[in-house]
Amino acid sequence: MEMHQIEDDNHWFTQEQIDKFHEILEKLINDESLPRKVGRYTVSPAVFGYFRNYILGLLGPVKVYEKISRLASNFVKSSEYTCKILGRNKVEITVIPKPGVHEKFFQCQNRIGYFEAIPLIFGYRIPQIEHPECLFKGDKCCRYIIQWQEKTSDRLKRIQKYIAALMLSTNIASYFLLPFGLWLFIFLSSTLGFFALSSYVWHIEKMDLQTSLFNLEHSADALFIQLHANFNQLLLSIEVIRALSTKAQIPEMLNEVLFILQKRLDFDRALILLADEGKNRLNFAAAYGYTPEQESLLKRLSFNLRRPESRGVFVRSFWEKRPILINDLESIKDELSPRSLEFARQVGAKSFICCPILGREGALGIIAVDNMSTKRPLVQRDVDLLSTVGRELGICIENVNLIERRHKQLMNLIQVLASSLDARDPLTHGHSQRVAEYAYGIAKELGLSDEDCEMIKIAALLHDYGKIAIPDAVLRKNGRLSHVEFEYIKKHAQKTREILDMVGFDGAYAEIPKIAGSHHERFDGSGYPDGLRGDQIPLGGRILAVADVFDALTSPRPYREAYTPEEALKIITTAAGTQFDPEVVKAFIRYYQKTV
């Protein structure tokens, strides 16, 4: 059984899971009556819920048993239930397993337990249950005959009806058989006695009614409180998800969570610690409400998660994956390590909540909150709300980490592809990396977004990948290329675009093939492969054109020495407006002057 399955009210466990759970429970608790007790607990307010208790308060045991087939579907999917009413306080229930289901004996005991518990909801004693037929004795079904003792008020009302009928017949008969004076005495005496009995019955009934009304009112109040708490928890969950979904970096997420904890949940102080990649230590990540001295202390601290003797609350909450509420630090000081106790005293903690930040595969860190100035006591509702924040934050952190890992894998793959091309020609080794560096700098100088700068850098790393289709005899020729060879090598730009189109770049990276394939287009329209002019050329392609030519000019070739950077800049400046975009040339010069 997974925790997310347990927490999901709509999840149904398999018979195998239930059998395994019972087997473990039986080993831990040596009690033959345990299944029956579990059945009773199933119908308790803690599990059955205030809302169902409220509805049941409007009915009675007979009505509940009568509707057992519908009610049972909320708890089990393995069997079908039918009910036959045998009297005011007696019913017969038959249970037949569905085809293909093989229940165990403990489940029969579970049923007896929750049949026993139903009358308890209405203030009756535990009923007597006969079990004349049982599946586990070879019978075709489990049959239960349930009888419970009536309330005093119910018995008295029935007696009252009998006495009223008896009095009526007696008085009519005595009217004709006895003297009028004697009949009148009997009539008045019996009437007075009847009214006395009626008054007593009414008193007992009123007491039972007051008890029922009190329980009903208590259930309604509890229901309202629970619904209000659930509503607030749902609103908080939506607010956290909405706030965190707009953040792409973990520090931004943590700051957003701190804002919610301070403004929405009204905690005086909050601390977030995150585990390192190996889950060896908890390190400071974010906080608010602490003095500069206390925050400085927090930033220096690191909690060891792997030390067997660690007894700190943070470590326990992390590994046990459960929130911990401490109302009085002094009451647990003997359970803490001297270091943990000293830390708590240094930051002035007295009562606090520590809650794990839970992801899909375990804890990622912890959130700790407390109140120092307001002195507002911390209660279970705070624990529930903080747990909601911890779960949502954990999932969002995992999503960001996953995206970062995928991005790192992508960049490593692109580096490998660029390096594989460089390996074919030692003369151009490192060319793609240098062009990427220049292109990124130009993009930054032009004020492009981080996303666009990243896209242009990737396009630069792959801008010559089409050369993989060029034979070595042409690509690595030791001398100037002939006209035919040059025309052949010009095809690498179009080939680059075709290859990168097959990769399926999308989203922010969708323009990479077009940018990489247009780095030989000229601003005046005389370039290749498409003869694009001016703004028809993607901005990224215009940036790559400058970066590519600058690196080519400043690198040696078999047929010439390398130009100096100053000479290369002069050539590029002269070609601004014809070969290159003038604005891109200006941006490159600014970038280069800053980096030299």
C-alpha positions in Angstrom: 0.0 0.0 0.0 1.4 3.4 -1.0 0.7 6.5 1.0 -0.9 8.3 -1.9 -3.3 5.3 -2.2 -4.2 5.5 1.5 -4.8 9.3 1.3 -7.0 8.9 -1.8 -10.6 8.4 -0.7 -11.5 7.2 -4.1 -8.9 4.4 -4.3 -9.9 0.8 -3.8 -7.4 -1.7 -2.4 -7.0 -5.2 -3.9 -7.8 -8.3 -1.9 -4.0 -9.1 -2.0 -3.2 -5.7 -0.4 -5.9 -6.2 2.3 -4.6 -9.7 3.1 -1.0 -8.5 3.4 -2.1 -5.6 5.6 -4.0 -7.9 7.9 -1.1 -10.3 8.1 1.3 -7.5 9.2 -1.3 -6.1 11.6 -1.8 -9.6 13.1 1.9 -9.9 13.8 2.1 -6.5 15.4 -1.0 -6.9 17.6 -1.6 -10.3 19.0 -5.4 -10.0 19.5 -7.9 -12.5 18.1 -10.7 -9.9 18.3 -8.8 -7.4 16.3 -10.8 -7.8 13.0 -14.0 -7.2 15.0 -12.6 -4.1 16.6 -11.4 -2.8 13.3 -15.0 -3.2 12.0 -16.3 -1.2 14.9 -13.7 1.5 14.3 -14.7 1.6 10.6 -18.1 3.1 11.6 -16.7 5.5 14.2 -16.8 9.3 13.7 -13.1 9.3 13.1 -13.4 7.2 10.0 -17.1 7.3 9.0 -17.0 11.1 8.9 -19.1 13.8 10.5 -21.3 14.2 7.4 -22.4 10.6 7.4 -22.8 10.7 11.2 -25.1 13.7 10.7 -27.2 11.9 8.1 -27.4 8.8 10.3 -28.6 10.9 13.2 -31.8 11.7 11.2 -32.6 7.9 10.9 -32.3 4.9 13.2 -30.6 1.5 13.2 -33.5 -0.2 11.3 -33.3 2.4 8.5 -29.5 2.1 8.3 -29.6 -1.7 8.1 -32.4 -1.5 5.6 -30.2 0.7 3.4 -27.1 -1.5 4.0 -26.7 -2.6 0.4 -26.2 1.1 -0.7 -24.2 2.1 2.4 -21.9 -0.9 2.1 -20.8 0.1 -1.4 -19.0 3.0 0.2 -16.7 0.6 2.1 -16.4 -2.6 0.1 -16.6 -3.7 -3.5 -16.2 -7.5 -2.8 -19.7 -8.5 -1.7 -23.4 -7.8 -2.1 -25.6 -7.1 1.0 -29.3 -7.6 1.4 -31.4 -6.9 4.5 -34.7 -8.4 5.8 -36.5 -6.6 8.7 -37.6 -9.1 11.3 -39.0 -6.6 13.9 -38.7 -3.2 15.5 -35.2 -4.1 16.8 -34.3 -7.1 14.8 -32.9 -7.6 11.2 -31.3 -10.3 9.1 -28.5 -9.4 6.7 -27.2 -11.7 4.0 -23.7 -11.2 2.4 -22.8 -12.9 -0.8 -19.3 -12.4 -2.4 -19.2 -11.3 -6.0 -17.9 -13.7 -8.6 -14.2 -14.2 -8.6 -13.8 -12.7 -5.1 -12.1 -14.9 -2.4 -12.5 -13.3 1.0 -10.8 -14.3 4.2 -12.3 -15.1 7.6 -11.1 -11.9 9.1 -13.3 -10.0 6.7 -16.3 -11.8 8.1 -15.3 -10.7 11.6 -14.9 -7.1 10.2 -18.5 -7.2 9.1 -19.7 -8.3 12.6 -17.7 -5.4 14.0 -19.4 -2.7 12.0 -22.8 -4.3 12.3 -22.2 -4.0 16.1 -21.2 -0.4 15.8 -24.3 0.9 13.9 -26.7 0.9 16.9 -24.0 2.6 19.0 -24.2 5.7 16.8 -27.8 6.1 18.0 -27.1 5.6 21.7 -28.1 1.9 21.9 -26.0 -0.8 23.5 -23.9 -3.3 21.5 -26.4 -5.7 19.8 -26.6 -9.4 19.9 -25.5 -11.0 16.6 -26.2 -14.6 15.6 -24.3 -16.0 12.7 -26.1 -19.2 11.6 -24.6 -19.4 8.1 -20.9 -18.6 7.3 -19.0 -18.9 4.0 -16.0 -20.1 6.0 -18.0 -23.0 7.4 -18.9 -24.2 3.9 -22.2 -22.3 3.5 -23.1 -20.4 0.4 -23.4 -17.0 2.2 -22.8 -15.2 5.4 -26.1 -14.6 7.3 -26.3 -12.4 10.4 -29.3 -12.0 12.7 -28.9 -8.7 14.6 -31.0 -7.7 17.6 -30.5 -4.8 19.9 -32.2 -3.7 23.1 -34.8 -1.0 22.8 -34.5 2.3 24.6 -36.4 2.8 27.8 -38.6 5.4 26.2 -39.5 3.0 23.4 -40.6 0.3 25.8 -42.6 2.7 28.0 -44.4 4.1 25.0 -45.4 0.6 23.9 -46.6 -0.2 27.5 -48.5 3.1 27.5 -50.4 2.0 24.4 -51.4 -1.3 26.0 -52.5 0.4 29.2 -54.6 2.9 27.3 -56.3 0.1 25.4 -56.9 -1.9 28.6 -58.2 1.2 30.5 -60.7 2.0 27.7 -62.1 -1.6 27.6 -62.2 -1.8 31.4 -64.0 1.5 31.9 -66.6 0.7 29.2 -67.3 -2.7 30.8 -67.3 -1.4 34.4 -69.8 1.4 33.4 -72.4 -1.2 32.7 -71.5 -3.6 35.5 -70.6 -1.4 38.5 -72.5 1.3 40.4 -72.0 4.7 39.0 -70.0 6.0 42.1 -67.6 3.1 42.0 -67.2 3.4 38.2 -66.5 7.1 38.6 -63.8 6.4 41.2 -62.2 3.8 39.0 -62.4 6.0 36.0 -60.8 9.0 37.7 -58.1 6.9 39.4 -57.2 5.1 36.2 -57.2 8.4 34.2 -55.0 10.1 36.8 -52.6 7.1 36.8 -52.5 7.1 33.0 -51.7 10.8 32.9 -48.9 10.2 35.5 -47.5 7.4 33.3 -47.8 9.6 30.2 -46.0 12.4 32.0 -43.1 10.1 33.0 -42.9 8.7 29.4 -43.0 12.2 28.0 -40.1 13.2 30.4 -38.0 10.1 29.4 -38.8 10.8 25.7 -37.8 14.4 26.2 -34.5 13.5 27.7 -33.8 11.1 24.8 -34.8 13.8 22.4 -32.6 16.4 24.0 -29.7 13.9 23.9 -30.4 13.2 20.2 -30.7 17.0 19.5 -27.4 17.6 21.3 -25.6 14.9 19.4 -27.2 16.2 16.1 -26.2 19.8 16.9 -22.7 18.7 17.9 -22.4 16.7 14.6 -23.6 19.7 12.6 -21.2 22.0 14.3 -18.4 19.5 13.8 -19.4 19.1 10.2 -19.4 22.9 9.6 -15.9 23.2 11.2 -14.6 20.3 9.2 -16.1 21.6 6.0 -14.7 25.1 6.7 -11.2 23.6 7.4 -11.4 21.5 4.2 -12.5 24.5 2.2 -9.6 26.6 3.5 -7.2 23.8 2.8 -8.5 23.4 -0.7 -8.2 27.2 -1.3 -4.6 27.2 0.1 -3.7 24.2 -2.2 -5.1 26.0 -5.2 -3.2 29.2 -4.2 0.0 27.4 -3.7 -0.3 25.5 -7.0 -1.2 28.7 -8.9 1.7 30.7 -7.3 4.4 28.0 -7.8 3.3 27.0 -11.3 4.5 30.4 -12.6 8.0 30.0 -11.1 10.8 28.3 -13.1 13.5 28.5 -10.4 13.6 26.9 -7.0 14.7 30.1 -5.1 11.7 31.9 -6.6 9.4 29.1 -5.4 10.8 29.2 -1.9 10.3 33.0 -1.7 6.7 32.5 -2.9 6.1 29.9 -0.2 7.5 32.1 2.5 5.1 34.9 1.4 2.2 32.6 1.7 3.2 31.3 5.1 3.6 34.9 6.4 0.5 36.5 4.8 -1.9 33.7 4.3 -1.2 31.4 7.3 0.0 34.1 9.7 3.2 32.4 11.1 5.7 34.8 12.7 8.7 32.8 11.4 9.5 30.2 8.8 12.5 28.2 7.8 13.0 26.0 4.8 15.8 23.4 4.6 16.5 21.3 1.5 18.4 18.1 1.3 21.4 17.8 -1.0 21.3 15.5 -4.0 22.5 12.4 -2.0 20.1 13.1 0.9 23.1 13.3 3.3 22.5 16.7 4.8 19.8 19.3 5.3 21.0 22.8 4.3 19.5 26.3 4.7 17.5 27.4 1.7 15.2 30.3 2.8 13.7 31.9 5.9 11.9 35.0 7.2 11.2 36.4 10.6 14.6 35.7 12.1 17.0 38.4 13.3 20.2 38.9 11.1 22.2 37.1 13.8 19.9 34.1 13.8 19.7 34.0 10.0 23.5 34.1 9.9 23.5 31.1 12.3 21.0 29.2 10.1 23.0 29.7 7.0 26.1 28.2 8.6 24.3 25.1 10.0 24.0 21.8 8.2 22.0 18.9 9.6 23.4 15.4 9.1 20.8 13.0 7.8 22.9 9.9 7.9 24.1 9.8 11.4 22.4 6.9 13.3 22.4 8.7 16.6 20.7 11.8 15.1 17.5 12.5 17.2 16.7 16.0 16.0 13.1 16.9 15.1 14.2 18.0 11.6 15.9 14.7 10.8 13.0 12.6 12.3 10.4 14.6 10.3 12.5 14.1 7.1 12.9 10.4 7.3 9.5 9.5 8.9 7.8 11.7 6.3 5.4 13.1 8.8 4.7 16.5 10.4 5.7 17.0 14.1 4.1 19.6 16.4 6.1 20.5 19.5 4.1 22.6 22.0 6.8 22.7 24.6 10.4 22.3 23.7 11.4 21.7 27.3 9.2 18.7 27.5 11.2 16.8 24.8 14.7 18.1 25.6 15.8 14.7 26.8 14.9 13.2 23.4 17.1 15.8 21.5 20.8 15.7 20.9 22.7 18.5 22.7 23.5 20.2 19.4 19.8 20.2 18.4 18.7 21.6 21.8 21.4 24.3 21.6 20.3 25.3 18.1 16.7 25.6 19.2 17.6 27.8 22.2 19.8 30.0 20.1 17.0 30.8 17.7 14.5 31.2 20.6 12.2 28.3 19.6 9.7 27.2 22.2 6.9 25.6 20.2 6.9 24.9 16.5 5.8 22.7 13.6 8.2 20.8 11.5 6.7 19.4 8.2 8.4 17.4 5.5 8.5 18.7 1.9 7.3 15.6 0.1 7.8 14.6 -3.5 6.8 11.5 -5.3 9.8 9.6 -4.2 10.3 10.7 -0.6 11.2 13.8 1.4 13.2 16.7 -0.3 13.5 18.9 2.8 11.5 20.4 5.7 9.5 23.5 6.6 9.6 24.7 10.2 7.3 27.5 11.5 6.6 29.1 14.8 5.0 32.1 16.5 7.2 34.4 18.6 5.5 37.8 18.8 1.8 36.9 18.4 2.0 33.9 20.8 -0.8 32.3 18.8 -0.9 28.7 19.8 -0.1 26.1 17.1 -2.9 23.6 16.5 -3.7 20.6 14.3 -5.3 22.8 11.6 -1.9 24.6 11.2 -0.2 21.1 10.8 -2.8 20.2 8.1 -2.3 23.5 6.2 1.4 23.3 6.4 1.4 19.7 5.2 -0.6 20.9 2.1 2.1 23.5 1.4 4.8 20.9 1.9 3.2 18.5 -0.6 2.6 21.0 -3.3 6.1 22.5 -2.9 7.7 19.1 -3.1 6.0 18.2 -6.4 6.9 21.6 -7.9 10.6 21.2 -6.8 10.7 17.7 -8.4 9.2 19.1 -11.6 11.8 21.9 -11.7 14.6 19.4 -11.0 13.3 17.1 -13.7 13.3 20.0 -16.2 16.8 21.0 -15.2 18.1 17.5 -15.6 16.4 17.2 -19.0 17.9 20.5 -20.0 21.4 19.4 -18.8 21.0 16.2 -20.8 20.0 18.2 -23.9 23.0 20.5 -23.6 25.4 17.6 -23.0 24.0 15.9 -26.1 24.4 19.1 -28.2 28.0 19.4 -26.9 28.7 15.9 -27.9 27.3 16.5 -31.4 29.3 19.6 -31.8 32.5 17.9 -30.6 31.9 15.0 -33.0 31.9 17.4 -35.9 35.1 19.2 -34.6 36.8 15.8 -34.3 36.5 15.3 -38.1 38.6 18.4 -38.8 41.4 19.3 -36.4 41.7 22.7 -38.0 38.3 23.8 -36.9 38.5 22.2 -33.5 36.6 24.4 -30.9 35.0 26.5 -33.7 31.4 25.7 -32.7 32.0 26.4 -29.0 33.7 29.8 -29.8 30.9 30.8 -32.2 28.3 29.9 -29.5 30.2 32.0 -26.9 30.3 35.0 -29.3 26.6 34.6 -30.4 25.4 34.4 -26.8 27.3 37.6 -25.9 25.8 39.5 -28.9 22.3 38.3 -28.0 22.8 39.5 -24.4 24.1 42.9 -25.7 21.0 43.2 -27.9 18.9 42.8 -24.8 17.3 39.5 -25.8 15.6 37.3 -23.1 17.4 34.5 -21.4 15.3 32.0 -23.3 16.2 33.5 -26.7 19.9 33.7 -25.8 19.9 30.1 -24.9 18.2 29.2 -28.1 20.7 31.1 -30.2 23.6 29.5 -28.3 22.3 26.0 -29.1 21.8 27.0 -32.8 25.4 28.2 -32.8 26.8 24.9 -31.4 25.0 23.0 -34.2 25.3 25.6 -37.0 27.8 23.5 -39.0 26.4 20.1 -38.3 25.4 19.7 -42.0 29.1 19.3 -42.7 28.8 15.8 -41.5 27.5 15.0 -45.0 30.5 16.5 -46.7 33.3 14.0 -47.7 36.6 14.3 -45.9 38.4 14.9 -49.2 36.5 18.3 -49.5 36.1 19.1 -45.8 39.7 18.5 -44.9 41.4 19.7 -48.1 44.8 21.2 -47.5 44.4 24.3 -49.7 41.9 26.5 -51.4 38.7 24.9 -52.6 37.8 24.8 -56.3 34.6 26.4 -57.5 32.9 23.0 -57.7 34.1 22.1 -54.2 32.9 25.4 -52.8 29.5 24.9 -54.3 29.4 21.5 -52.8 30.4 22.6 -49.3 27.8 25.5 -49.5 25.2 22.7 -49.2 26.0 22.2 -45.5 23.8 25.1 -44.5 20.7 23.6 -46.0 21.8 20.1 -44.8 22.1 21.5 -41.2 18.5 22.8 -41.3 17.2 19.4 -42.7 19.0 17.4 -40.0 17.9 19.7 -37.2 14.3 19.7 -38.5 14.3 15.9 -37.9 15.2 16.4 -34.2 11.8 17.9 -33.6 12.8 21.1 -31.6 9.6 22.8 -30.2 8.5 25.5 -27.9 11.3 28.0 -27.2 13.7 26.0 -29.3 11.5 25.7 -32.4 13.5 28.3 -34.4 16.9 26.5 -33.9 16.9 24.7 -37.3 15.9 27.9 -39.2 18.6 30.0 -37.3 21.3 27.4 -37.7 20.5 27.0 -41.4 20.6 30.7 -42.2 24.1 31.7 -40.8 25.4 32.1 -44.4 22.7 34.4 -45.5 23.9 38.0 -46.3 22.1 41.2 -45.3 22.0 42.4 -48.9 20.4 39.1 -50.1 23.4 37.6 -51.9 23.9 34.8 -49.4 22.9 31.2 -49.4 21.0 28.8 -49.2 17.8 30.9 -49.7 19.1 34.4 -50.6 17.2 36.1 -47.8 17.6 39.8 -47.3 17.5 42.1 -44.2 14.8 41.2 -41.7 13.8 38.2 -43.8 16.9 36.5 -42.1 16.1 35.4 -38.6 17.8 37.6 -36.0 19.6 34.6 -34.6 20.9 33.8 -38.1 22.2 37.4 -38.5 23.9 37.0 -35.1 25.5 33.7 -36.1 26.8 35.2 -39.3 28.9 37.8 -37.5 30.1 35.3 -34.8 31.0 32.7 -37.4 33.0 35.0 -39.7 34.9 36.6 -36.7 36.0 33.1 -35.5 36.9 32.0 -39.0 39.0 35.2 -39.6 40.9 34.8 -36.3 41.6 31.1 -36.9 44.5 29.9 -39.1 43.8 28.1 -42.4 46.1 26.0 -44.6 46.1 28.8 -47.2 46.5 31.8 -44.8 47.5 32.9 -41.4 45.0 34.0 -38.8 43.9 37.6 -38.8 44.3 39.6 -35.6 41.1 40.5 -33.7 41.5 44.1 -34.7 41.9 43.2 -38.4 38.9 40.9 -38.2 36.8 43.6 -36.5 37.7 46.1 -39.2 36.7 43.6 -42.0 33.4 43.0 -40.2 32.7 46.7 -39.7 33.4 47.4 -43.4 30.9 44.7 -44.4 28.1 46.1 -42.2 25.1 46.8 -44.3 26.1 44.4 -47.1 27.1 41.1 -45.5 26.1 41.8 -41.9 23.3 43.5 -40.0 24.8 46.9 -38.8 23.0 46.7 -35.4 24.4 43.2 -34.8 27.9 44.4 -35.8 27.6 47.3 -33.2 26.4 44.9 -30.5 29.3 42.5 -31.2 31.9 45.3 -31.0 30.4 46.4 -27.6 30.5 42.9 -26.4 34.0 42.3 -27.6 35.3 45.5 -26.0 33.8 44.5 -22.7 35.4 41.0 -22.7 38.9 41.9 -23.9 
